Amino acid sequence: MKKVLVSLLVLALAMTSAFAAVDFTGEVVAGYTFQYNNDAWNFHTMGQDGVGTSPIKLNAKVADENGYWDVTMKGVLIADNRLGGNLNVDLGKIILGADSDLSIKLGMYANNRITGYRAYTNKSGLNLDRVRTQEPGLWANLDVAYGNLVAVQVGGGPKLEAGDGQTNIDDNKYNTNWIGKANYDFIVSAIVRPVNGVAVSAAYSMIGDCKILGQYESPNGYMNVEASVDLGALLGTDWTLGIDIADKMAFKKAETDPFVNLFLASVYGGVDAFQLAVEYGLTSISAADQTEIVNTLYVGADINVLEGLLLNAYFGAADLELFNDSWYLGANLGYEVYDGITLAVNVQYATEAAADFIGGDIDEGSVAAAGFSITPKISLAF
C-alpha cells in the first residue's frame, strides 16, 4: 500500500513537470488533545491514542488548471497506514476540450474510500448521512457528470488475495469494527441539481462503512436518499435559509439481524455575521417484532464578526431520552495570524456515549475524547 501511495506522489510530481500550469492547494493541521477523564489527565495526538498515531493531518490536492487530472493525498502523516491518495483523469475534458460540460473521470483510490454523492449539506459535521466504501483499500471509480446539473458515480474493487491467502490491504489494524468484513465493495450514487439551491441524491454501498448511532451497524450494505433546498441560494439573497432531509438504511445480513433506519432533518440559516444550524435524527432499530427509537440532536452556531476570527459553539445529545448520559458541549476559537496560518483551540465536554456518537474518522485522526478536553492546534492552508 505504501508503494502505491509513493507511486501516486511520483505521478503527481511527473504531471506537475509535464503540464505547465497546475494548482497546488490543501491544508496541514497539527495539534494535541489534553483530556481529563476518570480523575486523570491524558495526552493524545489530535484526539486519538494508540500505536502509530500522529499529531499531523494532511489534505492536499495537485490539479491541472484545465481540469484534465488531479491527485489528492489525505490522512494522517507519520502514522501506520493512515495516509491515502487518489488519482482522477478526466477523459471527457481531454477528448472534448477543457470547456466541455461533459466530464468523464476515471479514478484510482489507494488506502482511501469512495464516498457517494450527497445532497445533504452536513452542517453538523457528524457525517451521519454519509454512504461510502468500507475500510481503506484499493478502489477504482467512474464518475460521469454534465456541468453542475447531474452526476453519476460507480466504483469499487474485488477482493485481492496475497500469497498467504490474506488480502493485501488487511494491514489496517487500527479499527476492529470491521470484523467479518471482506476487503471488497461496490458503490453507486447519483445527484441532480435542477436549479441553484436545490439538490436530490441517492447512494448505495454493497458492504459500506457508515456510522449509525456511532456504530458500524451492518456489513451488508447501506443506502441513502437525500434532498436539500437553500432558499437563499434559490432566490439569490445575501442571507441563507435552508432545509435538508436524509434517510439512510442499513440492510440486514440475516433474518435475525435488526433493520436499522436513520432519518435526518436539518434546518440552517443566517447572515454573514451569524449562522445557526439545528439537526435532528431519528433512528429506528427493528428486530423480533420490536422497534427501538433513538432521538439525537445537534445545535451549532458560527459567529463571523471580525475578519480572520474563527468562533463557533455546538451542543447536542446522542439520545434525548437518556440526555444526562449522552450530551456534549464544545466551542472552537481561532484566529488567522498570517495569510493561511491559523491558531485555534477546541474546548469540549462529552459523556462516554456522546464521544462514541460524535466519534470521527480514526484514519483521519479525528476521534472524539470522552470527558473534558482541550485541543490546541495550528493549520497552514496553501
N, C-alpha and C positions, 0 to 999 in steps of 0.2 A: 504493500500500500504506500509506503514512504517513497518507493521508487516511482510510483505513478504520480505522486504529488510533485516530486522533483522534476519529472518529465513535463508536467504542466507548467511549472515555473520556467524551465528552459524554453519551452514552446512560447510562452508569453514574451520572454526576452528576445527570442528569434523573430517573432512577429513585430515586436517593437522596432527592431532594426530594419525589418523588411518594409514596413509601412512608415511613411514619413511622418504622418500626423496621428498620434494616439493620445487618449485621455487616461490619466492615472489618478484614480480617486479612491478614497477609503478613510478608515479611521483605526487608530490604535488606542486601546484603553487599558490602563494599568491601575490596579487597586488592591486593597486588602480589607478584610472584614474582621472587626473586633466584636465578638459575640459574648453576651452574658446570659448563661442558662444553667439551671441546676446549681445555683450558688457558686458558679465559677466562670472566669473569663477564658474564652478560647480564641485562638487566632487562626483565620482561614485565608486562603487566597481567592479573592473575588467571590466570596460567599460559599466556597467549597472546601472540602478536605479530602484526604485520601492520598494514594500514591500517584505520582506523576502529574500533580496539578501545577498550575502556573498562574501568576497574577496578571498575565498579559493576554488580552484578546485582540484579534485582528479581523478586519473586514476590508479587503482591498479588491479593486477591480481595474484591470487594464483593458481598454476597448479602443478599437479603430473608430475614428471620429465619424466615418460614414456608416457605422453600424454593421460592418461585414463580419466582425468577430469580437469576442470578449472572453477574458479569462478572469475568474473570481477565486480568491482564496479567503476562507473564512474559518474561524475557530480559535483555539487556544494555543498560544505559542509555548514552546519548550515543555510540552506535555506528551503523554503517551497516546498517540493516535487520536488527537482531537483537533487536528488541522485538516480541513477538507478543501477541495477545489473543484471547479467545473469549467469546461470549455464549451462555448457555443459558436457555431459558424452559421451565418445566415445565407443560405443558398438563394433565397428569393431576391435579396438585395444584390448579391454578387452577379446573378444572371440578368435581372431586370433593371438594375441600377439603384443607387443609393436613395433616390427619390421615390422609389416604388412603395405603394401602400401595402403590398403583399410581402409578408415575412414568413420564411420557411427555415426555422432554426433546427439544426441538429446539435445535440448536446451530449457531453460525456461528464459524468459525475464520479469523483473519486473520494471515498471516505466522507461522503456527504449524503444529503437526502433530496428527493424531489418533492416539492410542495405543490399541491393543487391550487388552481386559481381560486381567489376569494373575493367576493363582493363585500363581505363583512369587513368593516374598517378597523376592528380590533382596538378600540380606543383604550381599553383596559390594559392592553399589552400582555394579557394572560394567554392568548392564542388558544382559547378553548374551542373555537370553531374549526381549527386547522385540521386538514387531512393531508398526510404525507407518507412517503415510503418508510419502511421500518428502519432499523439501526443503520448507521452509515455504511455504505458499501460501494460497489461498482454498478452504476446505472447508466442507461442510455435514454435519451429523451428526444421526441419530435414535437415541435411547437409551431403551429401554423396560425398566423394572425392576419387580419386585414385592418390596417390602421389601428384605431382605438375602439373600433366597433365590435369586433368579435375575435375570440382566440380559442383554439382547441389544443389540448396537450395530451400526449400519450407517452408513457415512459415505463421503465422497469428494468429488470435483468434476471437472468437464470441463476440457479444455484451453481456456484463454481467449486469444483472439487480439487483439492490438492492431493499429493501423493499419499498422505496419511488418512485420506477419506474425509478430512475436515475441510470446510470452506476456507478459502484463502483470505477471508476477511473476518474470521472468527476471533481475531485478537482484540476486539473491543471489550476489554474486561471490566470497564468502569461502570457498567449498569447491568444488574441481574434481572431487571423487569421483563426481559425478552426470553426467559426460559421457555423452551418448547418451540420457539420460532425458528424458521429456516432463513438463510440469507438469500432470499429471492423475493420479488414483489412485482406488482403491476399497478399502475395508476393511470387514470384518465380523468380529465377535468375540462371544463369549458366556462367561458364568461362572455356575457353580452352587455354592451353599454349603448343602448339605443340613443340616448341623449346625454349631455354633460350633467352629471349629478345623479344618474340612475344606473344601477348595475344589478345583474342577476347572474348567479354562478351555481355550478354543481361539481362535485368531485367524488371519486370512488377509488379506494385502495384495496387491493386483494388481501393484504395482510395488515399493513399500516403500523404507524407509531403515533397514536393520538391520545391526548390526555382528556379523560372524563373524570371529574371529581378528584383530580390529582393522581389518578392511577392509569396504567395502561391496561384497559379492561379486557380487550378481546384480541386474540391473534388471528381472527377470521375475517377481518376486513371492516372498513368504515365507509360511510357515505355522508355527504352533507349537501344541503340545498340552502342558498343564501340570497338575500336581496338587500339593497341599500338605496336610500333616497336622501339626497342632500339638497334641501330647498334653497339654501344659499347659493350653491353652485348652479342649480337649475334656473334660478331667477337672476343670477349674475349680481348678487348683492355683496356688500362688504362684511356681512355677518353670516354665520353658519347656523343651520338648524337641520339636523338630520336624524334619521332613524334607520337602524339596521336590524335585521332578523336573520336567524340561522337555526337550522335543525340538523343535528348530527346523530347518526345511528351507529352502534357497534353491533355487528352481526353475531349471531350465536354459532358456535362451532359444534355443539352437541345439543340435543333436546333438553338436557339438564342445565345447560348454561343459561344465565339470565339474558334477557334482551334489554339493552341499555339505550336510552334515547335522551339527548340533551337539546333543549330548546333555549335559545338565547335571544334577548331583545336589548338593544342599546339605543339610548337617546342622548344626543350631544348637541351643543350649540354655544354661541357666544360671539364676542367680537375679538379684535386683535389683542386687547389688553387682558381679556379673561375668557377662558374656555372651561366648560363643565361637561362631564360625561357620567352617565349612570348606566350600568349594565346589570341586568337581572338574568339569572339562569335557573331553569327548572329541569332537573334530571329525574327520570323515572327508571327504576330498575325492576323489571317484571320477571318473576320466576315462581313456578308452582302455584299459579293462580293467586299470587300475592304481588302487590306493587308497592315499592318504597319510593317516596318522593323526597328529594333534597332540593332546597331553595338556596341559591347563592346570590350575593350582592357585591357590587363594586361601585364606588363613587370616587371620582378623581377631578381635581381642578388644577388648571395651569394658569399662572399669572405672568403676564409679559408687560411690565410697566417700565422697564429700563433695558436699553439695548445691551445685549451680551449677558443679561441676567437670566439664569435658569431657576425657576421656583415652581414647584408643584407639590401637591399633597394628595394622599389617597387613603381610602378606608374601605373595609369590606368584611365579609364573613363567608366562610366555606359552607356553613349550614346555619340558616337563620333560626331553625328550631333549636339548635344547640349553640346559640350565639356565644355564650360565655366561654365555650371551649374551642371556638373556631374563628375568632375575629383577628383582624390585623390592621395596623395603622402605620403610615410612614410618610416621609417627605424627602424631597430632593432639593438641594440648594447648590447652585454653581454659578461661576462667572467666567466669561471668556477673557482671560488676561491678555491675550495676544491673538492675532489673527489665526484661528484654527486651534488654539490651545485653550482648553477649559479645565479649571479646577472645580471639583464638585464633591459633595458628601451626601450620602444617603443615611437617614436615621429611620429605624423601623422596629416595631414590636410585632411579633407574630406568635400565636399559640402553635403547638405542635401540629394540630390538624390544619391550621391555616398555612403553615410552612409547606406541608405536603401538597396543599391545594394550589398555592401560587407558584410553587416549585420553580420551574425554569427548564432550560436545556443543559443537561450536565456536560454534553460535549461542547457547549459554547461557554461554559464556565459561569453559569448564572443560576445556581441552585440556591434557594432561599434558606435562611438560617432561622431556626426557632429561637424564641426569647428576644431579648433586646440586642440590637446590632447596630454598629456604626461602620460605614464603608466609605473611607476617603478614596478618591480616585482622580486620575488625570487622563484626559483624552487629547489626542492630536488628530485633527481632521486635515486631509490633504486632497 
